[in-house]
């Protein structure tokens, strides 16, 4: 079950053209459950605080081809964006 509202889910063109769609779908589910993927401990703690205080949430995953990508949910939960690090 989702721990927070994802808002509108969007994906950058670069991420759409690069990433495995099944990996993206699975990562969005994990992100919504509070499984932050491969973030550092500091970002993991920031996400836990962000859940309680309405701040931005960041997750890091790899698709089936080993490509790193991020999922960011805005502080107001209006948007969740799937992107490659170079898209930021």
Phi and psi in radians as a Rosetta constraint file:
Dihedral C 1 N 2 CA 2 C 2 CIRCULARHARMONIC -1.162 0.35
Dihedral N 2 CA 2 C 2 N 3 CIRCULARHARMONIC 2.419 0.35
Dihedral C 2 N 3 CA 3 C 3 CIRCULARHARMONIC -1.537 0.35
Dihedral N 3 CA 3 C 3 N 4 CIRCULARHARMONIC -0.240 0.35
Dihedral C 3 N 4 CA 4 C 4 CIRCULARHARMONIC -2.786 0.35
Dihedral N 4 CA 4 C 4 N 5 CIRCULARHARMONIC 2.867 0.35
Dihedral C 4 N 5 CA 5 C 5 CIRCULARHARMONIC -1.362 0.35
Dihedral N 5 CA 5 C 5 N 6 CIRCULARHARMONIC 2.289 0.35
Dihedral C 5 N 6 CA 6 C 6 CIRCULARHARMONIC -1.466 0.35
Dihedral N 6 CA 6 C 6 N 7 CIRCULARHARMONIC -0.299 0.35
Dihedral C 6 N 7 CA 7 C 7 CIRCULARHARMONIC 1.172 0.35
Dihedral N 7 CA 7 C 7 N 8 CIRCULARHARMONIC -2.668 0.35
Dihedral C 7 N 8 CA 8 C 8 CIRCULARHARMONIC -1.344 0.35
Dihedral N 8 CA 8 C 8 N 9 CIRCULARHARMONIC 2.264 0.35
Dihedral C 8 N 9 CA 9 C 9 CIRCULARHARMONIC -1.639 0.35
Dihedral N 9 CA 9 C 9 N 10 CIRCULARHARMONIC 2.198 0.35
Dihedral C 9 N 10 CA 10 C 10 CIRCULARHARMONIC -2.241 0.35
Dihedral N 10 CA 10 C 10 N 11 CIRCULARHARMONIC 2.775 0.35
Dihedral C 10 N 11 CA 11 C 11 CIRCULARHARMONIC -2.402 0.35
Dihedral N 11 CA 11 C 11 N 12 CIRCULARHARMONIC 2.404 0.35
Dihedral C 11 N 12 CA 12 C 12 CIRCULARHARMONIC -1.206 0.35
Dihedral N 12 CA 12 C 12 N 13 CIRCULARHARMONIC 2.702 0.35
Dihedral C 12 N 13 CA 13 C 13 CIRCULARHARMONIC -1.019 0.35
Dihedral N 13 CA 13 C 13 N 14 CIRCULARHARMONIC -0.751 0.35
Dihedral C 13 N 14 CA 14 C 14 CIRCULARHARMONIC -1.048 0.35
Dihedral N 14 CA 14 C 14 N 15 CIRCULARHARMONIC -0.792 0.35
Dihedral C 14 N 15 CA 15 C 15 CIRCULARHARMONIC -1.136 0.35
Dihedral N 15 CA 15 C 15 N 16 CIRCULARHARMONIC -0.717 0.35
Dihedral C 15 N 16 CA 16 C 16 CIRCULARHARMONIC -1.085 0.35
Dihedral N 16 CA 16 C 16 N 17 CIRCULARHARMONIC -0.696 0.35
Dihedral C 16 N 17 CA 17 C 17 CIRCULARHARMONIC -1.331 0.35
Dihedral N 17 CA 17 C 17 N 18 CIRCULARHARMONIC -0.328 0.35
Dihedral C 17 N 18 CA 18 C 18 CIRCULARHARMONIC -1.841 0.35
Dihedral N 18 CA 18 C 18 N 19 CIRCULARHARMONIC -0.707 0.35
Dihedral C 18 N 19 CA 19 C 19 CIRCULARHARMONIC -1.538 0.35
Dihedral N 19 CA 19 C 19 N 20 CIRCULARHARMONIC 2.655 0.35
Dihedral C 19 N 20 CA 20 C 20 CIRCULARHARMONIC -1.259 0.35
Dihedral N 20 CA 20 C 20 N 21 CIRCULARHARMONIC 2.106 0.35
Dihedral C 20 N 21 CA 21 C 21 CIRCULARHARMONIC -0.976 0.35
Dihedral N 21 CA 21 C 21 N 22 CIRCULARHARMONIC -0.669 0.35
Dihedral C 21 N 22 CA 22 C 22 CIRCULARHARMONIC -1.131 0.35
Dihedral N 22 CA 22 C 22 N 23 CIRCULARHARMONIC -0.661 0.35
Dihedral C 22 N 23 CA 23 C 23 CIRCULARHARMONIC -1.129 0.35
Dihedral N 23 CA 23 C 23 N 24 CIRCULARHARMONIC -0.700 0.35
Dihedral C 23 N 24 CA 24 C 24 CIRCULARHARMONIC -1.121 0.35
Dihedral N 24 CA 24 C 24 N 25 CIRCULARHARMONIC -0.810 0.35
Dihedral C 24 N 25 CA 25 C 25 CIRCULARHARMONIC -1.022 0.35
Dihedral N 25 CA 25 C 25 N 26 CIRCULARHARMONIC -0.822 0.35
Dihedral C 25 N 26 CA 26 C 26 CIRCULARHARMONIC -1.100 0.35
Dihedral N 26 CA 26 C 26 N 27 CIRCULARHARMONIC -0.718 0.35
Dihedral C 26 N 27 CA 27 C 27 CIRCULARHARMONIC -1.153 0.35
Dihedral N 27 CA 27 C 27 N 28 CIRCULARHARMONIC -0.670 0.35
Dihedral C 27 N 28 CA 28 C 28 CIRCULARHARMONIC -1.073 0.35
Dihedral N 28 CA 28 C 28 N 29 CIRCULARHARMONIC -0.738 0.35
Dihedral C 28 N 29 CA 29 C 29 CIRCULARHARMONIC -1.069 0.35
Dihedral N 29 CA 29 C 29 N 30 CIRCULARHARMONIC -0.838 0.35
Dihedral C 29 N 30 CA 30 C 30 CIRCULARHARMONIC -1.042 0.35
Dihedral N 30 CA 30 C 30 N 31 CIRCULARHARMONIC -0.783 0.35
Dihedral C 30 N 31 CA 31 C 31 CIRCULARHARMONIC -0.994 0.35
Dihedral N 31 CA 31 C 31 N 32 CIRCULARHARMONIC -0.810 0.35
Dihedral C 31 N 32 CA 32 C 32 CIRCULARHARMONIC -1.152 0.35
Dihedral N 32 CA 32 C 32 N 33 CIRCULARHARMONIC -0.423 0.35
Dihedral C 32 N 33 CA 33 C 33 CIRCULARHARMONIC -1.518 0.35
Dihedral N 33 CA 33 C 33 N 34 CIRCULARHARMONIC -0.066 0.35
Dihedral C 33 N 34 CA 34 C 34 CIRCULARHARMONIC 1.518 0.35
Dihedral N 34 CA 34 C 34 N 35 CIRCULARHARMONIC 0.274 0.35
Dihedral C 34 N 35 CA 35 C 35 CIRCULARHARMONIC -1.601 0.35
Dihedral N 35 CA 35 C 35 N 36 CIRCULARHARMONIC 1.785 0.35
Dihedral C 35 N 36 CA 36 C 36 CIRCULARHARMONIC -1.453 0.35
Dihedral N 36 CA 36 C 36 N 37 CIRCULARHARMONIC 0.070 0.35
Dihedral C 36 N 37 CA 37 C 37 CIRCULARHARMONIC 1.251 0.35
Dihedral N 37 CA 37 C 37 N 38 CIRCULARHARMONIC -2.273 0.35
Dihedral C 37 N 38 CA 38 C 38 CIRCULARHARMONIC -1.764 0.35
Dihedral N 38 CA 38 C 38 N 39 CIRCULARHARMONIC 0.634 0.35
Dihedral C 38 N 39 CA 39 C 39 CIRCULARHARMONIC -1.328 0.35
Dihedral N 39 CA 39 C 39 N 40 CIRCULARHARMONIC 2.758 0.35
Dihedral C 39 N 40 CA 40 C 40 CIRCULARHARMONIC -1.257 0.35
Dihedral N 40 CA 40 C 40 N 41 CIRCULARHARMONIC 2.908 0.35
Dihedral C 40 N 41 CA 41 C 41 CIRCULARHARMONIC -1.047 0.35
Dihedral N 41 CA 41 C 41 N 42 CIRCULARHARMONIC -0.665 0.35
Dihedral C 41 N 42 CA 42 C 42 CIRCULARHARMONIC -1.080 0.35
Dihedral N 42 CA 42 C 42 N 43 CIRCULARHARMONIC -0.777 0.35
Dihedral C 42 N 43 CA 43 C 43 CIRCULARHARMONIC -1.190 0.35
Dihedral N 43 CA 43 C 43 N 44 CIRCULARHARMONIC -0.603 0.35
Dihedral C 43 N 44 CA 44 C 44 CIRCULARHARMONIC -1.082 0.35
Dihedral N 44 CA 44 C 44 N 45 CIRCULARHARMONIC -0.791 0.35
Dihedral C 44 N 45 CA 45 C 45 CIRCULARHARMONIC -1.132 0.35
Dihedral N 45 CA 45 C 45 N 46 CIRCULARHARMONIC -0.710 0.35
Dihedral C 45 N 46 CA 46 C 46 CIRCULARHARMONIC -1.058 0.35
Dihedral N 46 CA 46 C 46 N 47 CIRCULARHARMONIC -0.699 0.35
Dihedral C 46 N 47 CA 47 C 47 CIRCULARHARMONIC -1.122 0.35
Dihedral N 47 CA 47 C 47 N 48 CIRCULARHARMONIC -0.729 0.35
Dihedral C 47 N 48 CA 48 C 48 CIRCULARHARMONIC -1.115 0.35
Dihedral N 48 CA 48 C 48 N 49 CIRCULARHARMONIC -0.706 0.35
Dihedral C 48 N 49 CA 49 C 49 CIRCULARHARMONIC -1.160 0.35
Dihedral N 49 CA 49 C 49 N 50 CIRCULARHARMONIC -0.742 0.35
Dihedral C 49 N 50 CA 50 C 50 CIRCULARHARMONIC -1.039 0.35
Dihedral N 50 CA 50 C 50 N 51 CIRCULARHARMONIC -0.607 0.35
Dihedral C 50 N 51 CA 51 C 51 CIRCULARHARMONIC -1.065 0.35
Dihedral N 51 CA 51 C 51 N 52 CIRCULARHARMONIC -0.714 0.35
Dihedral C 51 N 52 CA 52 C 52 CIRCULARHARMONIC -1.395 0.35
Dihedral N 52 CA 52 C 52 N 53 CIRCULARHARMONIC -0.500 0.35
Dihedral C 52 N 53 CA 53 C 53 CIRCULARHARMONIC -2.057 0.35
Dihedral N 53 CA 53 C 53 N 54 CIRCULARHARMONIC 0.223 0.35
Dihedral C 53 N 54 CA 54 C 54 CIRCULARHARMONIC 1.168 0.35
Dihedral N 54 CA 54 C 54 N 55 CIRCULARHARMONIC 0.897 0.35
Dihedral C 54 N 55 CA 55 C 55 CIRCULARHARMONIC -1.993 0.35
Dihedral N 55 CA 55 C 55 N 56 CIRCULARHARMONIC 2.980 0.35
Dihedral C 55 N 56 CA 56 C 56 CIRCULARHARMONIC -1.072 0.35
Dihedral N 56 CA 56 C 56 N 57 CIRCULARHARMONIC 2.539 0.35
Dihedral C 56 N 57 CA 57 C 57 CIRCULARHARMONIC -2.104 0.35
Dihedral N 57 CA 57 C 57 N 58 CIRCULARHARMONIC 2.335 0.35
Dihedral C 57 N 58 CA 58 C 58 CIRCULARHARMONIC -2.217 0.35
Dihedral N 58 CA 58 C 58 N 59 CIRCULARHARMONIC 2.276 0.35
Dihedral C 58 N 59 CA 59 C 59 CIRCULARHARMONIC -2.166 0.35
Dihedral N 59 CA 59 C 59 N 60 CIRCULARHARMONIC 2.687 0.35
Dihedral C 59 N 60 CA 60 C 60 CIRCULARHARMONIC -2.259 0.35
Dihedral N 60 CA 60 C 60 N 61 CIRCULARHARMONIC 2.267 0.35
Dihedral C 60 N 61 CA 61 C 61 CIRCULARHARMONIC -2.394 0.35
Dihedral N 61 CA 61 C 61 N 62 CIRCULARHARMONIC 2.988 0.35
Dihedral C 61 N 62 CA 62 C 62 CIRCULARHARMONIC -2.152 0.35
Dihedral N 62 CA 62 C 62 N 63 CIRCULARHARMONIC 2.452 0.35
Dihedral C 62 N 63 CA 63 C 63 CIRCULARHARMONIC -1.464 0.35
Dihedral N 63 CA 63 C 63 N 64 CIRCULARHARMONIC -3.106 0.35
Dihedral C 63 N 64 CA 64 C 64 CIRCULARHARMONIC -1.113 0.35
Dihedral N 64 CA 64 C 64 N 65 CIRCULARHARMONIC -0.322 0.35
Dihedral C 64 N 65 CA 65 C 65 CIRCULARHARMONIC -1.665 0.35
Dihedral N 65 CA 65 C 65 N 66 CIRCULARHARMONIC 0.109 0.35
Dihedral C 65 N 66 CA 66 C 66 CIRCULARHARMONIC 1.439 0.35
Dihedral N 66 CA 66 C 66 N 67 CIRCULARHARMONIC 0.222 0.35
Dihedral C 66 N 67 CA 67 C 67 CIRCULARHARMONIC -1.463 0.35
Dihedral N 67 CA 67 C 67 N 68 CIRCULARHARMONIC 2.173 0.35
Dihedral C 67 N 68 CA 68 C 68 CIRCULARHARMONIC -1.263 0.35
Dihedral N 68 CA 68 C 68 N 69 CIRCULARHARMONIC 2.426 0.35
Dihedral C 68 N 69 CA 69 C 69 CIRCULARHARMONIC -2.575 0.35
Dihedral N 69 CA 69 C 69 N 70 CIRCULARHARMONIC 2.806 0.35
Dihedral C 69 N 70 CA 70 C 70 CIRCULARHARMONIC -2.002 0.35
Dihedral N 70 CA 70 C 70 N 71 CIRCULARHARMONIC 2.689 0.35
Dihedral C 70 N 71 CA 71 C 71 CIRCULARHARMONIC -2.241 0.35
Dihedral N 71 CA 71 C 71 N 72 CIRCULARHARMONIC 2.192 0.35
Dihedral C 71 N 72 CA 72 C 72 CIRCULARHARMONIC -2.166 0.35
Dihedral N 72 CA 72 C 72 N 73 CIRCULARHARMONIC 2.189 0.35
Dihedral C 72 N 73 CA 73 C 73 CIRCULARHARMONIC -1.837 0.35
Dihedral N 73 CA 73 C 73 N 74 CIRCULARHARMONIC 2.236 0.35
Dihedral C 73 N 74 CA 74 C 74 CIRCULARHARMONIC -1.160 0.35
Dihedral N 74 CA 74 C 74 N 75 CIRCULARHARMONIC 2.750 0.35
Dihedral C 74 N 75 CA 75 C 75 CIRCULARHARMONIC -0.981 0.35
Dihedral N 75 CA 75 C 75 N 76 CIRCULARHARMONIC -0.614 0.35
Dihedral C 75 N 76 CA 76 C 76 CIRCULARHARMONIC -1.586 0.35
Dihedral N 76 CA 76 C 76 N 77 CIRCULARHARMONIC 0.075 0.35
Dihedral C 76 N 77 CA 77 C 77 CIRCULARHARMONIC 1.092 0.35
Dihedral N 77 CA 77 C 77 N 78 CIRCULARHARMONIC 0.418 0.35
Dihedral C 77 N 78 CA 78 C 78 CIRCULARHARMONIC -1.423 0.35
Dihedral N 78 CA 78 C 78 N 79 CIRCULARHARMONIC -0.534 0.35
Dihedral C 78 N 79 CA 79 C 79 CIRCULARHARMONIC -2.437 0.35
Dihedral N 79 CA 79 C 79 N 80 CIRCULARHARMONIC 2.563 0.35
Dihedral C 79 N 80 CA 80 C 80 CIRCULARHARMONIC -2.186 0.35
Dihedral N 80 CA 80 C 80 N 81 CIRCULARHARMONIC 2.206 0.35
Dihedral C 80 N 81 CA 81 C 81 CIRCULARHARMONIC -2.009 0.35
Dihedral N 81 CA 81 C 81 N 82 CIRCULARHARMONIC 2.311 0.35
Dihedral C 81 N 82 CA 82 C 82 CIRCULARHARMONIC -1.751 0.35
Dihedral N 82 CA 82 C 82 N 83 CIRCULARHARMONIC 2.216 0.35
Dihedral C 82 N 83 CA 83 C 83 CIRCULARHARMONIC -2.677 0.35
Dihedral N 83 CA 83 C 83 N 84 CIRCULARHARMONIC 2.820 0.35
Dihedral C 83 N 84 CA 84 C 84 CIRCULARHARMONIC -1.520 0.35
Dihedral N 84 CA 84 C 84 N 85 CIRCULARHARMONIC 2.659 0.35
Dihedral C 84 N 85 CA 85 C 85 CIRCULARHARMONIC -0.916 0.35
Dihedral N 85 CA 85 C 85 N 86 CIRCULARHARMONIC -0.655 0.35
Dihedral C 85 N 86 CA 86 C 86 CIRCULARHARMONIC -1.239 0.35
Dihedral N 86 CA 86 C 86 N 87 CIRCULARHARMONIC -0.215 0.35
Dihedral C 86 N 87 CA 87 C 87 CIRCULARHARMONIC -1.426 0.35
Dihedral N 87 CA 87 C 87 N 88 CIRCULARHARMONIC -0.244 0.35
